[in-house]
Amino acid sequence: MPLIKYLVRRSAAVITPGSKSWEFFRDLGVDERNLFIAVNAVEIASLPESQSKLINVINKDDLHGKKIILYVGRLIDLKNVD
């Protein structure tokens, strides 16, 4: 847990999948202004076929060790995709 606290306290922002995890990170000391809830977030590990496709993209495009932000969803105002 010390590593998680260290990382999230120094992050520019933390995106959480729901209100419970939002509260968890707030309680770890993350400033509420830097905490955001992703509407309808999905855990990719729960979708094995999607995980294997993502691994294929990482391998194909040589993205190992690079930061990746993947957005899958409708581009609607509620999602705040800017």
Backbone bond lengths (Angstrom), bond angles and torsions (degrees), N, CA, C in turn:
res aa  C-N    CA-C-N  psi(-1)  N-CA   C-N-CA  omega(-1)  CA-C   N-CA-C  phi
1 M - - - 1.457 - - 1.540 112.06 -
2 P 1.332 120.15 -31.22 1.463 118.58 178.82 1.524 112.77 -59.49
3 L 1.339 117.59 -37.39 1.462 120.09 179.39 1.524 110.81 -65.74
4 I 1.326 117.32 -41.54 1.468 120.97 178.22 1.518 109.96 -61.31
5 K 1.325 117.20 -46.55 1.470 120.79 178.36 1.522 110.34 -58.45
6 Y 1.312 116.73 -45.91 1.459 121.75 -179.36 1.529 110.90 -58.17
7 L 1.339 116.09 -48.17 1.460 120.68 -176.63 1.527 112.85 -67.73
8 V 1.337 116.86 -48.63 1.462 118.40 -174.45 1.518 112.48 -71.58
9 R 1.312 118.23 -29.77 1.466 120.03 177.89 1.522 111.69 -69.72
10 R 1.321 116.68 -21.85 1.461 121.13 -179.37 1.531 112.71 -103.10
11 S 1.324 116.55 2.44 1.470 121.18 179.70 1.520 110.46 -79.61
12 A 1.314 115.42 146.24 1.464 119.88 175.92 1.516 110.43 -67.43
13 A 1.336 116.49 -31.24 1.465 121.65 179.52 1.523 109.04 -160.26
14 V 1.332 115.34 155.23 1.464 121.70 175.87 1.521 107.21 -129.80
15 I 1.324 115.91 125.73 1.461 121.59 179.44 1.518 107.54 -105.02
16 T 1.318 116.27 128.23 1.463 121.39 -177.43 1.527 110.12 -116.95
17 P 1.347 117.03 155.95 1.461 119.78 -179.63 1.525 114.29 -81.79
18 G 1.319 118.12 -8.25 1.462 119.50 -178.88 1.511 112.03 -172.94
19 S 1.327 115.70 -179.32 1.462 120.64 -173.98 1.529 112.86 -70.02
20 K 1.325 118.33 -32.96 1.470 120.31 179.82 1.525 110.94 -65.37
21 S 1.320 116.77 -44.49 1.461 118.74 178.30 1.527 110.84 -70.78
22 W 1.327 118.00 -31.20 1.464 121.70 174.10 1.531 109.58 -58.74
23 E 1.340 116.51 -46.71 1.463 121.34 178.49 1.527 111.06 -64.10
24 F 1.337 116.83 -38.67 1.465 121.30 178.76 1.528 110.46 -57.96
25 F 1.334 116.91 -49.50 1.455 120.36 -178.56 1.525 111.92 -70.50
26 R 1.308 117.88 -34.37 1.463 120.57 174.60 1.527 109.61 -60.35
27 D 1.338 115.80 -44.03 1.464 120.46 179.86 1.530 112.37 -67.41
28 L 1.335 117.06 -22.40 1.465 120.22 174.86 1.520 112.18 -77.37
29 G 1.339 116.50 -10.19 1.451 119.89 177.67 1.512 115.35 110.68
30 V 1.332 117.72 7.78 1.464 120.19 177.34 1.529 108.43 -73.98
31 D 1.320 116.25 132.73 1.462 121.83 178.61 1.528 109.09 -61.62
32 E 1.318 117.65 130.74 1.474 122.22 -178.29 1.521 112.17 -56.95
33 R 1.320 118.00 -28.10 1.471 120.82 179.64 1.526 111.61 -69.78
34 N 1.344 116.44 -16.41 1.464 121.48 -178.60 1.523 112.71 -107.05
35 L 1.332 117.15 10.47 1.461 122.60 179.90 1.523 110.19 -108.27
36 F 1.318 116.30 132.66 1.459 120.72 -178.29 1.525 109.84 -135.45
37 I 1.317 116.00 143.68 1.459 121.31 177.05 1.524 108.05 -100.72
38 A 1.329 116.11 125.68 1.462 121.73 176.03 1.528 107.62 -84.15
39 V 1.301 116.34 117.52 1.454 121.24 -178.69 1.524 109.67 -67.75
40 N 1.323 116.88 130.67 1.469 123.05 178.56 1.522 113.58 55.93
41 A 1.319 117.49 43.10 1.470 121.41 179.13 1.523 110.04 -69.87
42 V 1.332 116.24 149.75 1.464 122.12 -179.36 1.524 108.53 -126.67
43 E 1.315 116.68 136.02 1.469 121.68 175.68 1.522 108.30 -80.04
44 I 1.333 117.04 113.72 1.465 120.88 -175.47 1.523 112.21 -61.84
45 A 1.338 117.42 -29.50 1.466 120.06 -179.45 1.525 111.78 -64.14
46 S 1.331 117.07 -21.19 1.465 119.80 179.23 1.522 112.05 -80.30
47 L 1.323 117.51 -4.29 1.457 122.64 -179.18 1.525 109.49 -121.81
48 P 1.341 117.82 83.23 1.466 121.20 -173.52 1.528 114.04 -54.52
49 E 1.339 117.47 -38.62 1.472 118.78 -179.27 1.520 110.87 -66.88
50 S 1.329 118.62 -35.63 1.458 121.83 177.67 1.520 110.81 -70.05
51 Q 1.325 115.86 -37.83 1.459 120.13 179.45 1.531 109.95 -63.10
52 S 1.324 117.59 -42.93 1.466 119.46 -179.75 1.525 110.61 -67.78
53 K 1.323 118.48 -35.50 1.468 120.93 176.93 1.526 110.33 -65.40
54 L 1.343 116.96 -40.36 1.461 120.47 178.48 1.525 110.60 -64.10
55 I 1.327 117.20 -41.66 1.465 121.04 177.59 1.525 110.21 -61.38
56 N 1.338 116.98 -39.91 1.473 120.49 177.78 1.524 111.30 -62.39
57 V 1.327 117.82 -41.17 1.471 121.48 179.04 1.528 109.60 -65.54
58 I 1.333 116.87 -43.72 1.468 120.47 179.14 1.522 110.56 -59.47
59 N 1.325 116.74 -44.20 1.460 120.68 179.53 1.520 112.01 -67.64
60 K 1.342 116.50 -45.97 1.462 121.87 -176.57 1.528 111.80 -62.90
61 D 1.328 116.76 -43.31 1.467 120.88 -175.59 1.528 113.08 -96.34
62 D 1.347 117.15 11.16 1.465 123.04 178.20 1.535 111.44 50.80
63 L 1.325 115.22 56.82 1.459 121.19 -178.40 1.530 112.89 -101.29
64 H 1.313 117.49 13.45 1.467 121.05 -179.61 1.528 109.93 -59.65
65 G 1.334 115.94 130.95 1.458 121.20 176.92 1.514 114.38 77.91
66 K 1.317 117.86 1.36 1.461 120.85 179.46 1.515 109.37 -99.99
67 K 1.329 116.32 152.43 1.459 120.60 177.46 1.524 108.95 -76.55
68 I 1.330 115.47 133.15 1.455 120.84 -178.21 1.525 108.45 -127.33
69 I 1.300 116.03 129.96 1.459 120.69 171.50 1.517 105.89 -114.57
70 L 1.308 115.09 117.51 1.454 120.96 -177.53 1.519 108.44 -112.51
71 Y 1.310 116.47 125.20 1.459 120.80 175.83 1.518 108.08 -116.45
72 V 1.317 115.80 125.68 1.453 121.46 176.33 1.514 106.34 -128.29
73 G 1.304 116.90 113.65 1.457 119.12 -179.94 1.514 111.48 161.56
74 R 1.306 113.94 179.79 1.462 120.66 178.64 1.518 109.38 -76.95
75 L 1.306 116.70 139.55 1.462 121.27 177.45 1.539 108.10 -89.46
76 I 1.343 114.89 84.12 1.458 120.68 179.33 1.521 108.50 -120.81
77 D 1.329 117.35 158.22 1.463 122.08 -176.45 1.530 112.23 -55.71
78 L 1.328 117.85 -37.92 1.459 121.69 -178.52 1.528 112.06 -57.72
79 K 1.328 117.46 -29.28 1.473 121.44 -177.13 1.527 112.08 -79.22
80 N 1.333 118.52 -16.15 1.481 122.56 -179.51 1.517 113.02 54.83
81 V 1.324 117.20 44.32 1.460 121.28 175.73 1.525 106.77 -88.15
82 D 1.311 115.24 109.94 1.473 119.93 -178.11 1.504 111.00 -111.66
